[in-house]
Amino acid sequence: MQASMLLLLKGNQGMTSNDLAKHYKLQPSAITRLVDCLVDQSLATRLASAHDRRVS
């Protein structure tokens, strides 16, 4: 799943967690855990959305 997600993100930079959840038909919480693993391994980075006003 991680390799598939990396390939998807490579071609679609800027996808949100919700976009990923819809693509993989998973709950957003499951995507968060997968992305956390990619970030922990320095394979992906998380960027704050300019449109999301929540504090991160």
DRENDO-1510 file (C-alpha; in Angstrom, 1 decimal, always signed):
<recs>
REC; n; res; u; v; w
REC; 1; MET; +0.0; +0.0; +0.0 .
REC; 2; GLN; +2.8; +2.4; +0.8 .
REC; 3; ALA; +4.5; +2.0; -2.6 .
REC; 4; SER; +1.2; +2.5; -4.3 .
REC; 5; MET; +0.6; +5.7; -2.3 .
REC; 6; LEU; +4.0; +7.0; -3.1 .
REC; 7; LEU; +3.5; +6.5; -6.8 .
REC; 8; LEU; +0.1; +8.2; -6.6 .
REC; 9; LEU; +1.5; +11.1; -4.7 .
REC; 10; LYS; +4.4; +11.5; -7.1 .
REC; 11; GLY; +2.0; +12.1; -9.9 .
REC; 12; ASN; -0.6; +14.1; -7.9 .
REC; 13; GLN; +1.3; +16.3; -5.5 .
REC; 14; GLY; -0.9; +18.3; -3.2 .
REC; 15; MET; -3.5; +15.5; -2.6 .
REC; 16; THR; -5.2; +15.8; +0.7 .
REC; 17; SER; -5.8; +13.0; +3.2 .
REC; 18; ASN; -9.4; +13.1; +2.2 .
REC; 19; ASP; -8.5; +12.7; -1.4 .
REC; 20; LEU; -6.3; +9.7; -0.5 .
REC; 21; ALA; -9.1; +8.2; +1.6 .
REC; 22; LYS; -11.6; +8.5; -1.3 .
REC; 23; HIS; -9.1; +7.0; -3.8 .
REC; 24; TYR; -8.3; +4.0; -1.6 .
REC; 25; LYS; -11.8; +3.7; -0.2 .
REC; 26; LEU; -10.5; +3.9; +3.4 .
REC; 27; GLN; -11.4; +5.9; +6.4 .
REC; 28; PRO; -9.4; +9.1; +6.8 .
REC; 29; SER; -7.9; +7.8; +10.1 .
REC; 30; ALA; -6.4; +4.8; +8.3 .
REC; 31; ILE; -4.8; +7.2; +5.7 .
REC; 32; THR; -3.4; +9.3; +8.5 .
REC; 33; ARG; -1.6; +6.3; +10.0 .
REC; 34; LEU; -0.2; +5.3; +6.5 .
REC; 35; VAL; +0.9; +8.9; +5.8 .
REC; 36; ASP; +2.5; +9.1; +9.3 .
REC; 37; CYS; +4.6; +6.0; +8.4 .
REC; 38; LEU; +5.7; +7.6; +5.2 .
REC; 39; VAL; +6.6; +10.8; +6.9 .
REC; 40; ASP; +8.5; +8.9; +9.7 .
REC; 41; GLN; +10.5; +7.2; +7.0 .
REC; 42; SER; +11.2; +10.5; +5.3 .
REC; 43; LEU; +9.5; +9.3; +2.2 .
REC; 44; ALA; +6.8; +12.0; +2.2 .
REC; 45; THR; +6.2; +15.4; +3.8 .
REC; 46; ARG; +3.1; +17.0; +5.1 .
REC; 47; LEU; +2.2; +20.5; +4.1 .
REC; 48; ALA; -0.4; +22.7; +5.9 .
REC; 49; SER; -3.2; +23.8; +3.7 .
REC; 50; ALA; -3.7; +27.5; +3.2 .
REC; 51; HIS; -7.4; +26.9; +3.2 .
REC; 52; ASP; -7.5; +24.9; +6.5 .
REC; 53; ARG; -7.7; +27.3; +9.4 .
REC; 54; ARG; -7.3; +24.6; +12.1 .
REC; 55; VAL; -4.3; +24.8; +14.2 .
REC; 56; SER; -1.8; +22.1; +13.5 .
</recs>
